Amino acid sequence: MKRTFYGWWITLAAFCTFGISVGIPYYNIPFFYDYFEKSYGWSRADITLGFPLAALLTLWVGPLLVHRFSPRKLILVGTALTLLAFTGFSRMTGLLWVYYFFWFVYVVGYIFSGPIPHQVIISQWFRKLRGRAMGLAYVGVAVGGSLGSFVVKPLAESLGFQAALFILGLMMLPAWPIAIWVMKDRPAEMGLNPDGAAEPVAETKAEPRPFKDLLKKRSFYLLAIGSLCSIGAIGAVNQHMKLVFLDQGFTDQAQLNSVWRIASMLTLISSIAGRLIMGWLADRFSKKYVMTVTYLLVALTIPLLLLVRPEQTYYLYVFAILFGFGMGADYMLIPLMAAEQFGVNTLARAMAIILPTDTIGQTWFPYLVARLRLHYGDYGHALGAVFVVAFIGAVAIALLPKRGPKDETLPVQEPRGN
């Protein structure tokens, strides 16, 4: 009987570690923003500045460090840093510089254990079915985020928000045994080839392209700009969603928490369908067209958030389902496009630049939205600007070439640290 290709066990392991390292912390930290506002007297601009400030200070981490080390070892270090950061968040006393310091720790942990190592591992193990495998791995992010959304409300209301933050940090611990005993960076470590093929494909023999070659490519800038804009728009919506609901009439704390949890869980559950369906389509059709449609969907659903009111909660379900579908596919398609445009062995280097750039958008856009909201007194103008930015992102992806280069045939250089 033919043995199951170990790549699917790698996908299951990535499903778990990706959900733990990214889904749980990233999608649930905004739940605490109104608690920070009430407990410490911080403004919304102060609160939302932590993430972008840390992203700016960690721009060097990806290009300098990530491609040099084993992805699974990065996951171990990154989740440890995330645990440290949430422990710090849980013990704050109202000093902003302490808050910003632990954001710095969290963002380094996110870079180490987030999208890049998981994208590289999946891309090394799969070629023909890369879209489906990547989609399954990214489903873990939605499941992890949903799990966090399910537990964070009762934890905060029964134990206090500080205890809830600490428990979220402890939820990083299960990633360690999975990364140590289950994950492998590449199939060659087990004498295998991508997709379980009998012979290695030319793609796996390619030498990574140097950074200077990437920076000469028009397609690299289009992908960087397109993903920056779309991920920035998604980040702005995720970070401000609860605060938008607060401004639109959900002033009772219990009601506000319940509405946020419904929206967050629906968004994340819908994102599972987006990842699976768009991952399947990306294996069958042009990734450029699939990605362009996804980015357009993200842009077109943003105005729906402004329609959510206590007397019009059905808009909440329409927004959450459509936005979640687009959001789920959005993140997952970036490494697929990068691997197609620049080659799988150059993926770590390409994403080492693209991910920090996306993180700038993902983190600074929410801060700019907070400033626009402060200036205009409402979220209408701010989310209108977010819509325009998201649409620009879709246009940038539409301008990408349909296929990447075909000339990668040089011997592969093993990354240091394995």
Buried (B, 14 or more C-beta within 10 A) or exposed (E): EEEEBBBBBBBBBBBBBBBBBBBBBBBBBBBBBBBBBEBBEBEBBBBBBBBBBBBBBBBEBBBEBBBEBBBBBBBBBBBBBBBBBBBBBBEBEEEBEBBBBBBBBBBBBBBBBBBBBBBBBBBBBBBEBBBBBBBBBBBBBBBBBBBBBBBBBEBBEEEBBBEBBBBBBEBBEBBBEBBEEBBBBBBBEEEBBBBBBEEBBEBBEBBBBEBEEBEEBEBBEBBBBBBBBBBBBBBBBBBBBBBBBBBBBBEEBEEBBEBBBBBBBBBBBBBBBBBBBBBBBBBEEBBBBBBBBBBBBBBBBBBBBBEBEEEEEEBBBBBBBBBBBBBBBBBBBBBBBBBBBBBBBBBBBBBBBBBBBBBBBBBBBBBBBBBBBEEEEBBEBBBBBBBBBBBBBBBBBBEBEEEBBEEBEEEBEEBEEE
